[in-house]
Amino acid sequence: MSEKKNTLILEPTKENIEKAAKIIRKGGLVAFPTETVYGLGADAMNADAVGRIYEAKGRPSDNPMIVHISRASDIGQLTPMLSPQIVEIIDNFWPGPLTIVVKKKPSVPDRTTGGLDTVAVRLPDSEVARELISASCCPIAAPSANLSGGPSPTRAQDVIDDMNGRIDAIITGEDCRVGIESTVLDLSGEEPVILRPGIITAEAIEAALGREVKYDDSLKEAAKHVQLDPSQGVSESDFKPKSPGMKYKHYAPKAEMVVVEGERERVKEEIARLKALNEKIGNRVGVILFEEKAFLEAAHDFFAKLRDLDNEGVDMILAGALSDSDGVGFAVMNRMLKSAGYNIVKV
């Protein structure tokens, strides 16, 4: 990290959005709200600017960025051609919390794509985000606006806590409506494959395409509570993720975290038992336990609850698992298991 910056905190007025866009055009960094989580943006076509994102976040440089555009037709700046399948997805889900992975044009910097020949693209449905991208006159590469490895930011204060002094400006706004990152759908090959689950589910995508949509093998293994590691035939050094969140430690709070999984009443009993035991030895314990089928609420609140418990200074977080048979529940569990480092108690 270089010298501390004087970060501008900007309300999302037209004048301030233009001020932030000028920063983007000059190669600077601006955090901004989207409907999923807050993003940390730079000119996606400026390799040096994208490099500053890695520096500000402390992010590994082979982790690809998602490139945000302000209108669907702008995807032509990033990919050489659109298949009927890609057009169908764009027509059904953009603007919205769905990212598609497509073949990239040579003009898209390797630094933006983690050295891959594909690029991840999204058209957010946040008006503030689209206005910033449009005013910047360039696609904006934007991972989540947090320090790498920590919980994603869904509130302006979360971004200020992590990024004040590290970037040029933060556009504040309302709390993010969705609360988890976008679904990432790989459309660069013949078969559509979900690389990261989100609020747009496999079932919704299948309905739009009229065909089966598969999950990436790493997600299947994670659903079985197995981390990607050399024992599965892929080493960290060899694995090149097509989507953010597929390789490195992600979403982790400062506190130790345990996910309790099983029949609902037994989960509640085990959380109460573990809480009491740990409090007896002087630990401060926080609990995250959503209603059984409150999947959308869990998506909206999960990262915020992690950050609130960290701010309270708890030593341990006990979280009740959600059903992963529901598409949104599966997406939240993807984040929950990674947050806990796959530290699971089954009851």
C-alpha positions as CSV (number, residue, x, y, z in Angstrom):
1,M,0.0,0.0,0.0
2,S,1.4,3.4,-1.0
3,E,0.7,6.7,0.8
4,K,-2.6,7.2,2.5
5,K,-5.2,8.9,0.3
6,N,-7.6,11.7,1.1
7,T,-10.8,9.7,0.2
8,L,-13.8,11.8,-0.9
9,I,-17.1,10.7,0.7
10,L,-19.7,11.6,-1.9
11,E,-23.5,11.5,-1.8
12,P,-25.0,10.2,-5.1
13,T,-25.9,13.5,-6.6
14,K,-25.5,14.2,-10.3
15,E,-22.6,16.6,-9.6
16,N,-20.8,14.1,-7.4
17,I,-21.3,11.2,-9.8
18,E,-19.6,13.4,-12.5
19,K,-16.8,14.1,-10.0
20,A,-16.4,10.4,-9.4
21,A,-16.5,9.6,-13.1
22,K,-13.7,12.1,-13.7
23,I,-11.6,10.2,-11.1
24,I,-12.3,6.9,-13.0
25,R,-11.3,8.5,-16.3
26,K,-8.0,9.7,-14.8
27,G,-7.2,6.1,-13.6
28,G,-8.4,6.5,-10.0
29,L,-10.5,4.2,-7.8
30,V,-14.1,4.8,-6.8
31,A,-16.3,2.7,-4.6
32,F,-20.0,2.7,-5.5
33,P,-23.3,1.0,-4.6
34,T,-24.9,-1.7,-6.7
35,E,-28.0,-3.8,-6.0
36,T,-25.8,-6.8,-4.9
37,V,-22.8,-5.4,-2.9
38,Y,-20.7,-2.2,-3.1
39,G,-18.1,-2.3,-5.8
40,L,-14.6,-0.9,-6.1
41,G,-14.3,0.5,-9.5
42,A,-11.6,1.4,-12.0
43,D,-11.4,1.8,-15.8
44,A,-11.5,-1.8,-17.0
45,M,-9.5,-1.0,-20.1
46,N,-6.7,0.7,-18.1
47,A,-4.4,-2.1,-16.8
48,D,-2.6,0.3,-14.4
49,A,-5.8,1.4,-12.9
50,V,-7.0,-2.2,-12.4
51,G,-3.7,-2.9,-10.8
52,R,-4.5,-0.2,-8.2
53,I,-7.6,-2.2,-7.2
54,Y,-5.5,-5.2,-6.4
55,E,-3.2,-3.0,-4.3
56,A,-6.1,-1.3,-2.4
57,K,-7.8,-4.6,-1.7
58,G,-4.7,-6.7,-1.1
59,R,-6.2,-9.0,-3.8
60,P,-4.2,-11.7,-5.6
61,S,-3.6,-10.6,-9.2
62,D,-4.9,-13.8,-10.8
63,N,-8.4,-13.3,-9.4
64,P,-10.5,-12.0,-12.4
65,M,-12.6,-8.8,-12.2
66,I,-16.2,-8.4,-13.1
67,V,-16.6,-5.7,-15.7
68,H,-19.7,-3.5,-15.3
69,I,-21.4,-1.8,-18.2
70,S,-24.2,0.8,-18.3
71,R,-26.2,-0.6,-21.2
72,A,-26.4,-4.0,-22.8
73,S,-25.0,-2.9,-26.2
74,D,-21.8,-1.9,-24.5
75,I,-20.9,-5.6,-24.2
76,G,-19.6,-5.3,-27.8
77,Q,-16.6,-3.4,-26.4
78,L,-15.5,-6.5,-24.5
79,T,-16.4,-9.6,-26.6
80,P,-16.1,-10.3,-30.3
81,M,-19.5,-12.1,-30.8
82,L,-22.8,-12.9,-29.1
83,S,-24.4,-16.4,-29.4
84,P,-28.2,-16.8,-29.4
85,Q,-27.7,-18.3,-25.9
86,I,-25.9,-15.1,-24.6
87,V,-28.6,-12.9,-26.2
88,E,-31.3,-14.9,-24.5
89,I,-29.7,-14.5,-21.1
90,I,-29.2,-10.7,-21.6
91,D,-32.8,-10.3,-22.7
92,N,-34.1,-12.2,-19.6
93,F,-31.8,-11.0,-16.8
94,W,-30.2,-7.7,-17.6
95,P,-30.1,-5.3,-15.9
96,G,-29.8,-7.4,-12.8
97,P,-27.6,-9.5,-10.5
98,L,-26.3,-11.9,-13.2
99,T,-22.8,-11.9,-14.5
100,I,-21.9,-13.7,-17.8
101,V,-18.5,-15.0,-18.7
102,V,-17.8,-14.6,-22.5
103,K,-14.8,-14.7,-24.8
104,K,-12.8,-11.5,-24.6
105,K,-11.5,-9.1,-27.2
106,P,-7.7,-8.7,-27.2
107,S,-8.2,-5.0,-26.2
108,V,-9.4,-6.1,-22.7
109,P,-6.3,-6.1,-20.5
110,D,-5.1,-9.5,-19.1
111,R,-4.9,-7.8,-15.7
112,T,-8.7,-7.3,-15.8
113,T,-9.3,-10.9,-16.6
114,G,-6.7,-12.6,-14.4
115,G,-4.8,-13.7,-17.6
116,L,-7.8,-15.6,-19.0
117,D,-9.1,-15.4,-22.6
118,T,-12.6,-14.7,-21.1
119,V,-14.2,-11.7,-19.4
120,A,-16.9,-11.6,-16.8
121,V,-19.5,-8.9,-17.6
122,R,-22.5,-7.5,-15.8
123,L,-25.2,-4.8,-16.3
124,P,-26.3,-3.7,-12.8
125,D,-29.8,-2.6,-12.1
126,S,-28.6,0.1,-9.7
127,E,-29.2,3.5,-11.2
128,V,-26.3,5.1,-9.4
129,A,-24.0,2.4,-10.7
130,R,-25.2,2.8,-14.3
131,E,-25.0,6.6,-14.1
132,L,-21.4,6.4,-12.9
133,I,-20.4,3.9,-15.6
134,S,-22.1,6.0,-18.3
135,A,-20.5,9.2,-17.1
136,S,-17.1,7.5,-16.9
137,C,-17.3,6.7,-20.7
138,C,-15.7,3.3,-20.1
139,P,-16.6,-0.2,-18.7
140,I,-15.7,-0.3,-15.0
141,A,-13.9,-3.3,-13.4
142,A,-15.3,-3.7,-9.9
143,P,-14.8,-6.4,-7.3
144,S,-16.5,-5.9,-3.9
145,A,-15.2,-2.8,-2.1
146,N,-13.7,-4.5,0.9
147,L,-10.3,-5.8,2.0
148,S,-9.6,-9.1,0.3
149,G,-10.8,-12.1,2.2
150,G,-13.3,-10.3,4.5
151,P,-17.1,-10.0,4.3
152,S,-18.5,-8.2,1.3
153,P,-19.8,-4.7,2.0
154,T,-23.5,-4.1,1.7
155,R,-23.7,-0.7,3.5
156,A,-21.8,2.6,2.9
157,Q,-20.3,2.5,6.3
158,D,-18.8,-1.0,5.6
159,V,-16.9,0.5,2.6
160,I,-15.8,3.5,4.6
161,D,-14.5,1.2,7.4
162,D,-12.4,-0.8,4.9
163,M,-11.4,1.7,2.2
164,N,-11.2,5.1,3.7
165,G,-7.7,6.4,3.0
166,R,-7.0,3.6,0.5
167,I,-8.9,4.9,-2.6
168,D,-9.9,8.2,-4.2
169,A,-13.7,8.3,-3.5
170,I,-16.6,6.5,-2.1
171,I,-20.1,7.1,-3.4
172,T,-22.6,6.5,-0.6
173,G,-26.1,5.2,-1.1
174,E,-28.8,3.0,0.3
175,D,-28.1,-0.5,1.7
176,C,-27.7,-3.0,-1.1
177,R,-31.0,-4.6,-2.0
178,V,-29.8,-8.2,-2.7
179,G,-26.9,-8.5,-0.3
180,I,-24.8,-11.2,-1.9
181,E,-22.8,-11.0,-5.1
182,S,-24.2,-11.7,-8.5
183,T,-24.7,-15.2,-10.0
184,V,-21.8,-15.9,-12.4
185,L,-22.8,-17.9,-15.5
186,D,-20.1,-19.1,-17.8
187,L,-21.3,-18.9,-21.4
188,S,-17.9,-19.1,-23.1
189,G,-18.4,-22.7,-24.1
190,E,-21.2,-24.8,-25.4
191,E,-22.6,-25.7,-22.0
192,P,-23.9,-23.0,-19.6
193,V,-22.2,-23.5,-16.2
194,I,-22.7,-21.6,-13.0
195,L,-19.4,-20.6,-11.5
196,R,-20.8,-18.7,-8.5
197,P,-24.4,-19.1,-7.2
198,G,-26.5,-16.0,-6.5
199,I,-30.0,-14.8,-6.2
200,I,-30.6,-15.7,-9.9
201,T,-30.9,-19.4,-9.6
202,A,-30.1,-22.3,-11.9
203,E,-33.9,-23.0,-12.2
204,A,-34.5,-19.4,-13.4
205,I,-31.7,-19.7,-16.0
206,E,-32.9,-23.1,-17.1
207,A,-36.4,-21.7,-17.6
208,A,-35.0,-18.9,-19.8
209,L,-32.7,-21.1,-21.9
210,G,-34.9,-24.2,-22.1
211,R,-32.0,-26.4,-21.2
212,E,-30.0,-27.8,-18.2
213,V,-27.6,-25.5,-16.4
214,K,-24.9,-27.2,-14.5
215,Y,-22.8,-26.0,-11.5
216,D,-19.0,-25.9,-11.7
217,D,-17.4,-29.0,-10.1
218,S,-15.8,-26.8,-7.4
219,L,-19.3,-25.7,-6.3
220,K,-20.4,-29.3,-6.2
221,E,-17.5,-30.2,-4.0
222,A,-18.1,-27.2,-1.7
223,A,-21.7,-28.3,-1.3
224,K,-20.3,-31.5,0.1
225,H,-18.2,-29.4,2.4
226,V,-14.9,-30.2,0.6
227,Q,-12.5,-27.4,-0.1
228,L,-10.6,-27.2,-3.4
229,D,-7.2,-28.7,-2.6
230,P,-4.4,-30.8,-4.2
231,S,-6.0,-34.0,-3.0
232,Q,-8.7,-33.4,-5.6
233,G,-6.1,-33.2,-8.4
234,V,-5.9,-29.4,-8.6
235,S,-3.3,-27.3,-6.9
236,E,-3.7,-23.6,-5.9
237,S,-0.9,-22.7,-8.2
238,D,-2.4,-24.5,-11.2
239,F,-6.0,-23.5,-10.7
240,K,-7.1,-20.4,-12.7
241,P,-10.5,-19.2,-11.5
242,K,-12.9,-17.9,-14.1
243,S,-14.9,-16.1,-11.5
244,P,-14.2,-14.2,-8.2
245,G,-14.5,-16.2,-5.1
246,M,-13.5,-19.6,-6.6
247,K,-10.0,-19.9,-5.3
248,Y,-9.0,-17.8,-2.3
249,K,-10.2,-17.4,1.2
250,H,-13.4,-15.4,1.1
251,Y,-15.9,-13.6,3.2
252,A,-14.2,-14.4,6.5
253,P,-15.0,-12.5,9.7
254,K,-12.3,-11.7,12.3
255,A,-14.0,-14.1,14.8
256,E,-13.7,-17.8,14.6
257,M,-16.9,-19.1,12.9
258,V,-18.7,-22.5,13.1
259,V,-21.6,-23.6,11.0
260,V,-24.1,-26.0,12.7
261,E,-25.9,-28.2,10.3
262,G,-28.7,-30.7,10.8
263,E,-32.4,-30.9,11.7
264,R,-33.7,-27.5,12.7
265,E,-34.5,-28.1,16.4
266,R,-31.2,-29.9,17.0
267,V,-29.3,-27.1,15.3
268,K,-30.9,-24.6,17.7
269,E,-30.1,-26.8,20.7
270,E,-26.5,-27.3,19.6
271,I,-26.0,-23.6,19.1
272,A,-27.4,-22.9,22.6
273,R,-25.1,-25.6,24.0
274,L,-21.9,-24.3,22.3
275,K,-22.8,-20.7,23.2
276,A,-23.1,-21.6,26.9
277,L,-19.9,-23.6,27.0
278,N,-17.9,-20.9,25.3
279,E,-19.3,-18.1,27.4
280,K,-18.4,-20.1,30.5
281,I,-14.7,-19.8,29.6
282,G,-15.0,-16.1,28.9
283,N,-15.6,-16.0,25.1
284,R,-18.1,-13.5,23.6
285,V,-20.3,-15.5,21.3
286,G,-22.5,-14.2,18.4
287,V,-25.3,-16.1,16.7
288,I,-26.6,-16.0,13.2
289,L,-29.8,-18.0,12.9
290,F,-32.3,-17.2,10.1
291,E,-35.8,-18.5,9.9
292,E,-35.9,-21.9,8.1
293,K,-37.1,-20.6,4.7
294,A,-36.1,-17.0,4.9
295,F,-33.7,-17.3,2.0
296,L,-34.0,-13.8,0.6
297,E,-33.7,-12.3,4.1
298,A,-30.6,-14.4,4.7
299,A,-29.0,-13.2,1.4
300,H,-29.8,-9.6,2.3
301,D,-28.5,-9.7,5.9
302,F,-25.7,-12.3,6.1
303,F,-22.7,-10.1,5.3
304,A,-24.1,-7.2,7.4
305,K,-24.5,-9.6,10.4
306,L,-20.9,-10.8,10.1
307,R,-19.6,-7.2,10.1
308,D,-21.9,-6.2,13.0
309,L,-20.6,-9.1,15.1
310,D,-17.0,-8.2,14.3
311,N,-17.7,-4.7,15.3
312,E,-19.1,-6.0,18.6
313,G,-15.8,-7.8,19.2
314,V,-17.2,-11.3,19.5
315,D,-14.7,-14.2,19.7
316,M,-16.9,-16.8,18.1
317,I,-19.8,-16.8,15.6
318,L,-22.2,-19.7,15.6
319,A,-24.3,-19.9,12.4
320,G,-27.2,-22.2,11.6
321,A,-27.0,-23.8,8.2
322,L,-29.7,-23.1,5.6
323,S,-31.2,-25.7,3.2
324,D,-29.1,-25.8,0.1
325,S,-32.0,-27.5,-1.9
326,D,-33.3,-24.0,-2.5
327,G,-31.3,-22.0,-5.1
328,V,-31.0,-18.9,-3.0
329,G,-30.3,-21.0,0.1
330,F,-27.5,-22.7,-1.8
331,A,-26.0,-19.3,-2.7
332,V,-26.1,-18.1,0.9
333,M,-24.6,-21.4,2.1
334,N,-21.8,-21.0,-0.4
335,R,-20.8,-17.8,1.4
336,M,-21.5,-19.2,4.9
337,L,-19.3,-22.2,4.4
338,K,-16.4,-20.1,3.0
339,S,-16.8,-17.6,5.8
340,A,-16.4,-20.4,8.3
341,G,-13.5,-21.9,6.5
342,Y,-15.7,-25.1,6.2
343,N,-15.7,-25.4,10.0
344,I,-18.9,-27.4,10.4
345,V,-20.6,-29.2,13.3
346,K,-23.2,-31.8,12.2
347,V,-26.0,-32.7,14.6
